[in-house]
Amino acid sequence: MIEYLWRGKQPYNVSVAAEVAALAALTNKAYLDQVRDALVEERERLFSKLKEVPYLEPYPSSANFILCKVTQVGRCTGLWHALPVGAGTCVCLSRVFKAMLEGKQ
């Protein structure tokens, strides 16, 4: 029986509190529009910044992350040939880009 139930499980766990918050957010169209617009704006900024990193080749995205091809694998020790970069706060991403452009790993 358990094996049958596991077939319908999502690949991630969501707490009851997170589910309640998500359902509440879905009823507020203005909030959803605001979050969507902020995500699109940050994704565009993220994409343009990633193009400045010489060893990354970002792919256009409609998701909340951008997949980048790592063109110089030695630059990203321990990573595969692709790197997903998710949207975050402006301060956090600014620090990440500064480190990438300075050649820190």
C-alpha positions, 0 to 999 in steps of 0.5 A: 500500500505504501509503495502505491501512495509514494507514486503520488508524492511530490519530489519535495516536501511542503509543510502545512504552514507553507501550504496554507500560506500558498493557498492564501496567496493564490486568492490575492491576485494583486499580490500574485501579480506583484510577485510575478512582476518582481520575479520577471524583473529580477530574472532579466537583471540576473540574465544580463549579469550572468552574461558578464561572467566570462566562463558562463553561458546563460540560457534564456529562461521563463522559470525562477532560475537560469541554467548556465553552461559552464564553458571553463569547467576548471573555474567551477571546481566540483560542478558539472557542465551546467549551473542553475542560478536561482533568483535571490535578493539583490544584495545576495546576487550582487555579492555572488556576481562580484565573487564570480567576476573576481574569479573567486570560487 
